[in-house]
Amino acid sequence: MPATLNPAEDHGTVLASRALAARLREQVEEQANLHPVQISLSGVETVSPSFADELFAKLDPQLLESGRVSFIDVHPDVDAITKTVMGRRSQNGLRD
């Protein structure tokens, strides 16, 4: 059974800091080496583009492809921002 992280519980409904996203990404990547991780975005109403870039677009894609990391309860507005940011990164060939 995957471990579930819910950033809204500790950081509120608006996630906007690149530094916070970097800490969350590092935490997720560390935990994903031990067991599958679900990131529940229940309660998150929006994220800034910089937060989405740092957490979603820089996350090791192999963790997503393997199912070691998954996202659940994603608000449609958050999903739209995330897809936009990830699309920009892939168009520019960026990872870090």
MMTF fields as JSON, N, C-alpha, C and O atoms, coordinates in Angstrom:
{
  "mmtfVersion": "1.0.0",
  "mmtfProducer": "UNKNOWN",
  "numBonds": 383,
  "numAtoms": 384,
  "numGroups": 96,
  "numChains": 1,
  "numModels": 1,
  "chainsPerModel": [1],
  "groupsPerChain": [96],
  "chainIdList": ["A"],
  "bondAtomList": [4, 2, 8, 6, 12, 10, 16, 14, 20, 18, 24, 22, 28, 26, 32, 30, 36, 34, 40, 38, 44, 42, 48, 46, 52, 50, 56, 54, 60, 58, 64, 62, 68, 66, 72, 70, 76, 74, 80, 78, 84, 82, 88, 86, 92, 90, 96, 94, 100, 98, 104, 102, 108, 106, 112, 110, 116, 114, 120, 118, 124, 122, 128, 126, 132, 130, 136, 134, 140, 138, 144, 142, 148, 146, 152, 150, 156, 154, 160, 158, 164, 162, 168, 166, 172, 170, 176, 174, 180, 178, 184, 182, 188, 186, 192, 190, 196, 194, 200, 198, 204, 202, 208, 206, 212, 210, 216, 214, 220, 218, 224, 222, 228, 226, 232, 230, 236, 234, 240, 238, 244, 242, 248, 246, 252, 250, 256, 254, 260, 258, 264, 262, 268, 266, 272, 270, 276, 274, 280, 278, 284, 282, 288, 286, 292, 290, 296, 294, 300, 298, 304, 302, 308, 306, 312, 310, 316, 314, 320, 318, 324, 322, 328, 326, 332, 330, 336, 334, 340, 338, 344, 342, 348, 346, 352, 350, 356, 354, 360, 358, 364, 362, 368, 366, 372, 370, 376, 374, 380, 378],
  "bondOrderList": [1, 1, 1, 1, 1, 1, 1, 1, 1, 1, 1, 1, 1, 1, 1, 1, 1, 1, 1, 1, 1, 1, 1, 1, 1, 1, 1, 1, 1, 1, 1, 1, 1, 1, 1, 1, 1, 1, 1, 1, 1, 1, 1, 1, 1, 1, 1, 1, 1, 1, 1, 1, 1, 1, 1, 1, 1, 1, 1, 1, 1, 1, 1, 1, 1, 1, 1, 1, 1, 1, 1, 1, 1, 1, 1, 1, 1, 1, 1, 1, 1, 1, 1, 1, 1, 1, 1, 1, 1, 1, 1, 1, 1, 1, 1],
  "groupList": [{"groupName": "MET", "atomNameList": ["N", "CA", "C", "O"], "elementList": ["N", "C", "C", "O"], "formalChargeList": [0, 0, 0, 0], "bondAtomList": [1, 0, 2, 1, 3, 2], "bondOrderList": [1, 1, 2], "singleLetterCode": "M", "chemCompType": "L-PEPTIDE LINKING"}, {"groupName": "PRO", "atomNameList": ["N", "CA", "C", "O"], "elementList": ["N", "C", "C", "O"], "formalChargeList": [0, 0, 0, 0], "bondAtomList": [1, 0, 2, 1, 3, 2], "bondOrderList": [1, 1, 2], "singleLetterCode": "P", "chemCompType": "L-PEPTIDE LINKING"}, {"groupName": "ALA", "atomNameList": ["N", "CA", "C", "O"], "elementList": ["N", "C", "C", "O"], "formalChargeList": [0, 0, 0, 0], "bondAtomList": [1, 0, 2, 1, 3, 2], "bondOrderList": [1, 1, 2], "singleLetterCode": "A", "chemCompType": "L-PEPTIDE LINKING"}, {"groupName": "THR", "atomNameList": ["N", "CA", "C", "O"], "elementList": ["N", "C", "C", "O"], "formalChargeList": [0, 0, 0, 0], "bondAtomList": [1, 0, 2, 1, 3, 2], "bondOrderList": [1, 1, 2], "singleLetterCode": "T", "chemCompType": "L-PEPTIDE LINKING"}, {"groupName": "LEU", "atomNameList": ["N", "CA", "C", "O"], "elementList": ["N", "C", "C", "O"], "formalChargeList": [0, 0, 0, 0], "bondAtomList": [1, 0, 2, 1, 3, 2], "bondOrderList": [1, 1, 2], "singleLetterCode": "L", "chemCompType": "L-PEPTIDE LINKING"}, {"groupName": "ASN", "atomNameList": ["N", "CA", "C", "O"], "elementList": ["N", "C", "C", "O"], "formalChargeList": [0, 0, 0, 0], "bondAtomList": [1, 0, 2, 1, 3, 2], "bondOrderList": [1, 1, 2], "singleLetterCode": "N", "chemCompType": "L-PEPTIDE LINKING"}, {"groupName": "GLU", "atomNameList": ["N", "CA", "C", "O"], "elementList": ["N", "C", "C", "O"], "formalChargeList": [0, 0, 0, 0], "bondAtomList": [1, 0, 2, 1, 3, 2], "bondOrderList": [1, 1, 2], "singleLetterCode": "E", "chemCompType": "L-PEPTIDE LINKING"}, {"groupName": "ASP", "atomNameList": ["N", "CA", "C", "O"], "elementList": ["N", "C", "C", "O"], "formalChargeList": [0, 0, 0, 0], "bondAtomList": [1, 0, 2, 1, 3, 2], "bondOrderList": [1, 1, 2], "singleLetterCode": "D", "chemCompType": "L-PEPTIDE LINKING"}, {"groupName": "HIS", "atomNameList": ["N", "CA", "C", "O"], "elementList": ["N", "C", "C", "O"], "formalChargeList": [0, 0, 0, 0], "bondAtomList": [1, 0, 2, 1, 3, 2], "bondOrderList": [1, 1, 2], "singleLetterCode": "H", "chemCompType": "L-PEPTIDE LINKING"}, {"groupName": "GLY", "atomNameList": ["N", "CA", "C", "O"], "elementList": ["N", "C", "C", "O"], "formalChargeList": [0, 0, 0, 0], "bondAtomList": [1, 0, 2, 1, 3, 2], "bondOrderList": [1, 1, 2], "singleLetterCode": "G", "chemCompType": "PEPTIDE LINKING"}, {"groupName": "VAL", "atomNameList": ["N", "CA", "C", "O"], "elementList": ["N", "C", "C", "O"], "formalChargeList": [0, 0, 0, 0], "bondAtomList": [1, 0, 2, 1, 3, 2], "bondOrderList": [1, 1, 2], "singleLetterCode": "V", "chemCompType": "L-PEPTIDE LINKING"}, {"groupName": "SER", "atomNameList": ["N", "CA", "C", "O"], "elementList": ["N", "C", "C", "O"], "formalChargeList": [0, 0, 0, 0], "bondAtomList": [1, 0, 2, 1, 3, 2], "bondOrderList": [1, 1, 2], "singleLetterCode": "S", "chemCompType": "L-PEPTIDE LINKING"}, {"groupName": "ARG", "atomNameList": ["N", "CA", "C", "O"], "elementList": ["N", "C", "C", "O"], "formalChargeList": [0, 0, 0, 0], "bondAtomList": [1, 0, 2, 1, 3, 2], "bondOrderList": [1, 1, 2], "singleLetterCode": "R", "chemCompType": "L-PEPTIDE LINKING"}, {"groupName": "GLN", "atomNameList": ["N", "CA", "C", "O"], "elementList": ["N", "C", "C", "O"], "formalChargeList": [0, 0, 0, 0], "bondAtomList": [1, 0, 2, 1, 3, 2], "bondOrderList": [1, 1, 2], "singleLetterCode": "Q", "chemCompType": "L-PEPTIDE LINKING"}, {"groupName": "ILE", "atomNameList": ["N", "CA", "C", "O"], "elementList": ["N", "C", "C", "O"], "formalChargeList": [0, 0, 0, 0], "bondAtomList": [1, 0, 2, 1, 3, 2], "bondOrderList": [1, 1, 2], "singleLetterCode": "I", "chemCompType": "L-PEPTIDE LINKING"}, {"groupName": "PHE", "atomNameList": ["N", "CA", "C", "O"], "elementList": ["N", "C", "C", "O"], "formalChargeList": [0, 0, 0, 0], "bondAtomList": [1, 0, 2, 1, 3, 2], "bondOrderList": [1, 1, 2], "singleLetterCode": "F", "chemCompType": "L-PEPTIDE LINKING"}, {"groupName": "LYS", "atomNameList": ["N", "CA", "C", "O"], "elementList": ["N", "C", "C", "O"], "formalChargeList": [0, 0, 0, 0], "bondAtomList": [1, 0, 2, 1, 3, 2], "bondOrderList": [1, 1, 2], "singleLetterCode": "K", "chemCompType": "L-PEPTIDE LINKING"}],
  "groupTypeList": [0, 1, 2, 3, 4, 5, 1, 2, 6, 7, 8, 9, 3, 10, 4, 2, 11, 12, 2, 4, 2, 2, 12, 4, 12, 6, 13, 10, 6, 6, 13, 2, 5, 4, 8, 1, 10, 13, 14, 11, 4, 11, 9, 10, 6, 3, 10, 11, 1, 11, 15, 2, 7, 6, 4, 15, 2, 16, 4, 7, 1, 13, 4, 4, 6, 11, 9, 12, 10, 11, 15, 14, 7, 10, 8, 1, 7, 10, 7, 2, 14, 3, 16, 3, 10, 0, 9, 12, 12, 11, 13, 5, 9, 4, 12, 7],
  "groupIdList": [1, 2, 3, 4, 5, 6, 7, 8, 9, 10, 11, 12, 13, 14, 15, 16, 17, 18, 19, 20, 21, 22, 23, 24, 25, 26, 27, 28, 29, 30, 31, 32, 33, 34, 35, 36, 37, 38, 39, 40, 41, 42, 43, 44, 45, 46, 47, 48, 49, 50, 51, 52, 53, 54, 55, 56, 57, 58, 59, 60, 61, 62, 63, 64, 65, 66, 67, 68, 69, 70, 71, 72, 73, 74, 75, 76, 77, 78, 79, 80, 81, 82, 83, 84, 85, 86, 87, 88, 89, 90, 91, 92, 93, 94, 95, 96],
  "secStructList": [7, 7, 3, 3, 3, 7, 2, 2, 2, 2, 2, 7, 1, 3, 3, 7, 7, 2, 2, 2, 2, 2, 2, 2, 2, 2, 2, 2, 2, 2, 2, 2, 6, 6, 1, 7, 3, 3, 3, 3, 7, 6, 6, 7, 7, 3, 3, 7, 2, 2, 2, 2, 0, 0, 0, 0, 0, 1, 1, 7, 2, 2, 2, 2, 2, 6, 6, 1, 3, 3, 3, 3, 1, 7, 7, 2, 2, 2, 2, 2, 2, 2, 2, 2, 2, 2, 2, 2, 2, 2, 2, 2, 6, 7, 7, 7],
  "xCoordList": [0.844, 0.0, 0.89, 1.826, 0.599, 1.45, 1.263, 0.192, 2.333, 2.253, 1.592, 1.819, 0.781, 0.091, 0.573, 0.588, 0.962, 1.333, 0.25, -0.232, -0.137, -1.124, -0.553, -0.645, 0.035, 0.655, -0.307, 0.121, -1.593, -2.556, -2.681, -2.952, -2.49, -2.611, -1.597, -1.894, -0.395, 0.665, 0.902, 1.442, 0.494, 0.897, -0.252, -0.016, -1.483, -2.631, -3.122, -2.622, -4.113, -4.805, -4.132, -4.441, -3.217, -2.482, -1.009, -0.411, -0.42, 0.989, 1.764, 1.553, 2.668, 3.267, 4.785, 5.366, 5.423, 6.853, 7.678, 7.451, 8.631, 9.55, 10.353, 10.616, 10.743, 11.524, 10.698, 11.215, 9.43, 8.56, 8.427, 8.519, 8.213, 8.075, 9.347, 9.273, 10.509, 11.778, 11.889, 12.323, 11.502, 11.534, 10.571, 10.916, 9.376, 8.399, 8.907, 8.784, 9.476, 9.994, 11.093, 11.116, 11.994, 13.071, 12.502, 12.959, 11.513, 10.863, 10.201, 10.339, 9.495, 8.808, 9.82, 9.637, 10.878, 11.878, 12.562, 12.819, 12.857, 13.46, 12.513, 12.925, 11.249, 10.278, 9.997, 9.787, 9.99, 9.693, 10.766, 10.513, 11.96, 13.002, 12.701, 13.228, 11.859, 11.516, 10.184, 10.034, 9.213, 7.857, 7.108, 7.506, 6.025, 5.233, 4.665, 4.361, 4.535, 4.045, 2.904, 3.02, 1.812, 0.717, 0.77, 0.92, 0.647, 0.554, -0.894, -1.359, -1.597, -2.986, -3.015, -2.483, -3.638, -3.778, -5.179, -5.669, -5.797, -7.096, -6.948, -6.076, -7.792, -7.739, -6.858, -6.926, -6.03, -5.193, -6.031, -6.467, -6.249, -7.069, -6.259, -6.744, -5.025, -4.173, -2.706, -2.366, -1.856, -0.407, 0.159, -0.41, 1.262, 1.911, 2.66, 3.016, 2.898, 3.689, 5.072, 5.571, 5.69, 7.023, 6.942, 7.834, 5.878, 5.689, 5.493, 6.115, 4.627, 4.358, 5.625, 5.887, 6.4, 7.644, 8.584, 9.154, 8.749, 9.704, 9.263, 10.093, 7.988, 7.523, 7.229, 7.78, 6.386, 5.914, 6.9, 7.227, 7.369, 8.198, 9.606, 10.237, 10.112, 11.456, 11.471, 12.542, 10.309, 10.236, 10.762, 10.448, 11.557, 12.129, 11.011, 10.169, 10.979, 9.883, 9.788, 8.708, 10.886, 10.857, 10.006, 9.409, 9.946, 9.112, 7.634, 6.854, 7.254, 5.867, 5.563, 4.533, 6.463, 6.261, 6.184, 5.427, 6.953, 6.971, 5.817, 5.56, 5.119, 4.04, 4.521, 3.726, 5.798, 6.335, 5.783, 5.683, 5.427, 4.826, 3.579, 3.593, 2.497, 1.269, 0.61, 0.854, -0.225, -0.96, -2.436, -2.94, -3.131, -4.572, -5.266, -4.634, -6.572, -7.4, -6.884, -6.787, -6.557, -5.987, -7.123, -7.911, -7.193, -8.179, -7.932, -6.777, -8.982, -8.805, -7.899, -7.153, -7.951, -7.08, -5.615, -4.74, -5.353, -3.982, -3.504, -2.362, -4.368, -4.027, -3.658, -2.691, -4.417, -4.148, -2.796, -2.037, -2.495, -1.207, -0.065, 0.938, -0.229, 0.808, 1.079, 2.234, 0.029, 0.216, 0.893, 1.727, 0.545, 1.171, 2.664, 3.48, 3.015, 4.419, 5.211, 6.316, 4.659, 5.364, 5.514, 6.533, 4.507, 4.598, 5.706, 6.437, 5.826, 6.904, 8.264, 9.161, 8.419, 9.702, 10.059, 11.2, 9.095, 9.412, 9.692, 10.525, 9.017, 9.284, 10.695, 11.34, 11.164, 12.501, 13.583, 14.76, 13.187, 14.151, 14.795, 15.931, 14.07, 14.619, 14.22, 13.165, 15.046, 14.705, 15.031, 14.199, 16.216, 16.635, 16.62, 16.943],
  "yCoordList": [-1.187, 0.0, 1.252, 1.348, 2.191, 3.39, 4.318, 4.392, 5.012, 6.086, 7.278, 7.521, 8.018, 9.178, 10.455, 10.568, 11.405, 12.74, 13.706, 13.618, 14.633, 15.654, 17.021, 17.432, 17.731, 19.026, 20.055, 20.917, 19.986, 20.975, 20.901, 21.916, 19.73, 19.586, 20.448, 21.018, 20.532, 21.294, 22.684, 23.559, 22.891, 24.123, 24.943, 25.995, 24.488, 25.27, 24.957, 24.049, 25.725, 25.453, 26.072, 25.701, 27.007, 27.649, 27.359, 27.78, 26.637, 26.26, 27.087, 26.971, 27.925, 28.9, 29.034, 29.804, 28.345, 28.545, 27.484, 26.286, 27.929, 27.0, 26.228, 25.038, 26.891, 26.218, 25.113, 24.026, 25.381, 24.357, 23.176, 22.022, 23.459, 22.386, 21.552, 20.332, 22.186, 21.446, 20.52, 19.376, 21.001, 20.143, 18.967, 17.834, 19.231, 18.158, 17.135, 15.929, 17.618, 16.711, 15.826, 14.623, 16.403, 15.618, 14.568, 13.425, 14.953, 14.022, 12.88, 11.714, 13.214, 12.208, 11.251, 10.034, 11.798, 10.942, 10.021, 8.857, 10.518, 9.673, 8.546, 7.389, 8.878, 7.873, 6.874, 5.691, 7.335, 6.456, 5.392, 4.363, 5.634, 4.612, 3.47, 2.37, 3.719, 2.7, 2.022, 0.821, 2.797, 2.286, 3.252, 4.409, 2.787, 3.696, 4.865, 4.731, 5.999, 7.212, 7.805, 7.961, 8.127, 8.877, 10.287, 10.484, 11.257, 12.642, 13.06, 13.214, 13.242, 13.672, 15.196, 15.85, 15.737, 17.182, 17.614, 18.676, 16.774, 17.108, 18.374, 18.457, 19.349, 20.608, 21.66, 22.828, 21.281, 22.263, 22.885, 22.197, 24.18, 24.886, 25.365, 25.374, 25.761, 26.219, 26.12, 26.052, 26.115, 26.141, 27.198, 27.469, 27.774, 28.729, 27.948, 26.788, 28.587, 27.916, 27.493, 26.433, 28.31, 27.931, 26.712, 25.864, 26.61, 25.432, 24.199, 23.162, 24.317, 23.19, 22.771, 21.578, 23.731, 23.415, 22.644, 21.632, 23.11, 22.509, 21.118, 20.214, 20.938, 19.64, 18.666, 17.565, 19.043, 18.109, 17.928, 16.802, 19.036, 18.946, 18.446, 17.859, 18.659, 18.2, 16.829, 16.266, 16.291, 14.968, 13.935, 13.993, 12.996, 11.958, 11.247, 10.605, 11.34, 10.748, 9.232, 8.663, 8.58, 7.124, 6.754, 5.678, 7.638, 7.365, 7.369, 6.575, 8.251, 8.3, 7.117, 6.459, 6.858, 5.776, 4.413, 3.544, 4.223, 2.938, 2.798, 1.709, 3.905, 3.884, 4.046, 3.925, 4.315, 4.529, 5.821, 5.95, 6.771, 8.034, 8.27, 8.113, 8.653, 9.001, 10.184, 10.453, 10.878, 12.032, 11.697, 11.145, 12.03, 11.791, 13.063, 13.959, 13.129, 14.251, 15.597, 16.556, 15.659, 16.871, 17.772, 17.367, 18.989, 19.986, 20.302, 20.367, 20.499, 20.792, 21.991, 21.974, 23.027, 24.192, 23.825, 24.29, 22.994, 22.545, 21.665, 21.786, 20.792, 19.921, 20.744, 20.426, 21.79, 22.644, 23.345, 23.393, 23.883, 24.56, 23.569, 23.863, 22.399, 21.371, 20.945, 20.847, 20.697, 20.281, 21.377, 21.084, 22.618, 23.733, 23.795, 23.912, 23.716, 23.806, 22.615, 22.787, 21.429, 20.237, 20.277, 19.842, 20.796, 20.928, 21.879, 21.609, 22.989, 23.954, 23.32, 23.493, 22.583, 21.939, 20.929, 20.884, 20.121, 19.084, 19.724, 19.215, 20.822, 21.514, 22.085, 22.129, 22.522, 23.126, 22.111, 22.461, 20.852, 19.81, 19.959, 19.533, 20.567, 20.813, 19.721, 19.106, 19.472, 18.573, 19.26, 19.262, 19.84, 20.475, 21.977, 22.679],
  "zCoordList": [0.0, 0.0, 0.0, 0.793, -0.876, -0.949, 0.25, 0.852, 0.566, 1.559, 0.877, -0.308, 1.615, 1.04, 1.71, 2.935, 0.887, 1.352, 0.9, -0.229, 1.784, 1.422, 1.791, 2.948, 0.825, 1.11, 1.702, 2.469, 1.364, 1.869, 3.382, 4.024, 3.963, 5.415, 6.157, 7.207, 5.594, 6.263, 5.684, 6.361, 4.417, 3.739, 3.169, 2.576, 3.335, 2.91, 1.512, 0.847, 1.076, -0.183, -1.403, -2.535, -1.183, -2.277, -2.082, -1.092, -3.031, -2.94, -3.952, -5.159, -3.445, -4.353, -4.256, -5.02, -3.386, -3.195, -3.924, -3.753, -4.732, -5.395, -4.353, -4.532, -3.269, -2.22, -1.556, -1.299, -1.281, -0.706, -1.658, -1.238, -2.928, -3.918, -4.012, -4.164, -3.925, -3.969, -2.769, -2.908, -1.59, -0.39, -0.537, -0.2, -1.033, -1.228, -2.245, -2.031, -3.347, -4.372, -3.809, -4.07, -3.047, -2.442, -1.489, -1.478, -0.696, 0.219, -0.55, -0.181, -1.598, -2.41, -3.04, -3.0, -3.615, -4.268, -3.261, -3.569, -2.076, -1.037, -0.629, -0.55, -0.369, 0.05, -1.063, -0.793, -2.313, -3.441, -3.637, -4.263, -3.106, -3.159, -2.205, -2.371, -1.204, -0.211, -0.483, -0.261, -0.968, -1.189, -2.103, -2.237, -2.733, -3.575, -2.761, -1.576, -3.425, -2.777, -3.612, -4.828, -2.939, -3.554, -2.996, -1.79, -3.874, -3.44, -3.635, -4.764, -2.536, -2.602, -2.612, -1.715, -3.632, -3.712, -3.286, -3.672, -2.493, -1.917, -1.086, -0.222, -1.347, -0.611, -1.253, -0.87, -2.222, -2.918, -4.025, -4.948, -3.927, -4.915, -6.11, -7.241, -5.847, -6.948, -6.539, -5.358, -7.559, -7.365, -8.316, -9.374, -7.928, -8.82, -9.903, -9.7, -11.053, -12.083, -11.579, -11.959, -10.732, -10.227, -9.309, -9.334, -8.495, -7.649, -8.534, -8.307, -9.541, -10.437, -11.178, -11.333, -11.63, -12.328, -11.418, -11.826, -10.202, -9.271, -8.808, -8.703, -8.534, -8.029, -9.163, -9.184, -10.091, -11.109, -12.257, -12.633, -12.807, -14.005, -13.713, -14.593, -12.516, -12.177, -11.514, -11.287, -11.205, -10.603, -11.593, -12.782, -11.107, -11.954, -12.711, -12.083, -14.039, -14.806, -14.647, -14.81, -14.336, -14.129, -12.918, -12.887, -11.918, -10.747, -11.128, -10.603, -12.03, -12.5, -13.417, -13.276, -14.35, -15.315, -14.633, -15.067, -13.582, -12.873, -11.89, -11.378, -11.627, -10.647, -9.216, -8.284, -9.023, -7.672, -7.076, -5.856, -7.93, -7.496, -8.334, -9.554, -7.655, -8.356, -7.662, -6.486, -8.411, -7.895, -7.916, -8.894, -6.838, -6.753, -6.284, -5.723, -6.52, -6.054, -6.555, -5.79, -7.831, -8.418, -8.928, -9.782, -8.395, -8.824, -10.304, -10.724, -11.101, -12.536, -12.823, -13.802, -11.988, -12.2, -11.985, -12.715, -10.985, -10.714, -11.867, -12.312, -12.345, -13.467, -14.7, -15.392, -14.976, -16.135, -16.021, -16.989, -14.853, -14.637, -14.805, -15.455, -14.213, -14.277, -15.721, -16.135, -16.473, -17.872, -18.691, -19.547, -18.439, -19.152, -18.856, -19.769, -17.579, -17.166, -17.707, -18.221, -17.594, -18.071, -19.592, -20.13, -20.279, -21.727, -22.148, -23.101, -21.436, -21.738, -21.545, -22.37, -20.453, -20.16, -21.235, -21.694, -21.636, -22.634, -24.001, -24.75, -24.339, -25.599, -25.63, -26.678, -24.463, -24.382, -24.035, -23.941, -23.843, -23.534, -22.162, -21.959, -21.215, -19.884, -18.913, -19.07, -17.918, -16.804, -15.486, -14.578, -15.357, -14.097, -14.221, -13.263]
}
